[in-house]
């Protein structure tokens, strides 16, 4: 008898599976939901629970998220087949955005206030003589944890036991003996790179980075005053030529050639310079 009683107890504790029948009208889904909740109210105590509304709202959110993921996956699968099996020509509608992105990546961008660029993991600024790279690191980082290699044409920096933060070929050569790094407040690594050619603005620090538009570089006047007369004259000439080009006007060299031609014309009035061109 004990065995029979035990079996009966087990059978009474099993959850009941009840059939539910309803038709979904796509124009009025709320009616279908009402029938669902009426059925739940009749067959269970779920709606009497204090947390019933919260659980229903969570179920609705989960259904929405699942729907969004499904739609995104469908869109991705639609975009992927840009190359047909029978031809190597890309589908125009799919490839146009990619081409536009490549053009945007390739086109020069405006420099930051320090005439460099701010990247995700570090930033750099420059003068004609130097490039300064600033890399934020976790607070409390010690100098002994830093791995820094500065070579003539390459820079590598990171923390021991981790992947390098910077590891690539420099835009132009530097003087390794005149380069150094230090860590500031145990949270910022600063690297000073002394340029080999101190008459050129760098478009990027490490090759492969986005390139800045060097015509938009704006040297500080106070730093120009620190230069020797010959270098300052050259820098001022470069700045003048950049402004002239931006305005569509002749550069200093072109103006000089025009002056030479004018003097020659005044010395030789008998000659016809109607079709004369300056090369």
C-alpha positions, 0 to 999 in steps of 0.5 A: 500500500505504501508503494501505491500511495507514493505513486499517487503522490508523485502523480498529483505533483506533476504540472498540468498541461492544458490545451490552449486554442486561439486564432491570431488576427494580425490586424488586432494582436491585442485581442489575442493577448487578452485571450492568453491572459484570460486563459492564464487567469482561469488556469493558474494563479500567475496573475495574482503574483505581485511580480506578474507585471514585471515578469510580463514586461521582461518577457516583452522586452526579451521578445523585442530584443530577439526580434531586433537581433533577427532583423539585424542578422537578416540585414547583414546576410542581405548585404554580405553577398556583394559578389555573385558566383558567376561574375567578379564584379561587385554589386554597385549598391553594396560597394558604394558605401565602402568606397565612400568610407575608403575615401573618407579614411584616405582624405586628410583630416584637421589636426588637433590643437597641438598640430597632431591627432587624438587616437583611441589609445594615445595622442600626439602633437608636434613642432617642426623639431619634435613630436610628443606622444602621450599614452594614458596608462592605469593609475599607479603604473611604475616605470619598471613596468614600461617597455619602450623601444625608440629606433631611428624609424620605429617606435614600440611602447607597452606594458610588460606582459601585455600587447604593445600599445604602439608598435609601428614604423614612424612617419619620418626618421628621428634621432634616437640619442635625442629621444626619451620618455618619462611617466607622469603622475604614474598615469601618463607616459610621455615620449619625446621624439626629435625629428631628423628633418626639422623642416617638415610637418608630420602627417602621422606619428606611426604609418597606417594612422589617419593622416592630418592635413599639414596645410592646416597646421598652425605653429605658435608665434611664441615658438617661432621666436625661439628659432634661429633667424634662418629657420624662422625665415623658412618657417614663415615662408612655409606658412605664407605659402600655405595660406596663399595656396588655400586662397588660390593665390601665388606662392612666394616663389611664384611672386618672385618670378612675376617680379623678375618678369616685370623687371625684364619687361620694363627693361625691354619695352620693344619685346612682346610679352603678351603670351609669356608664361611663368613656369 
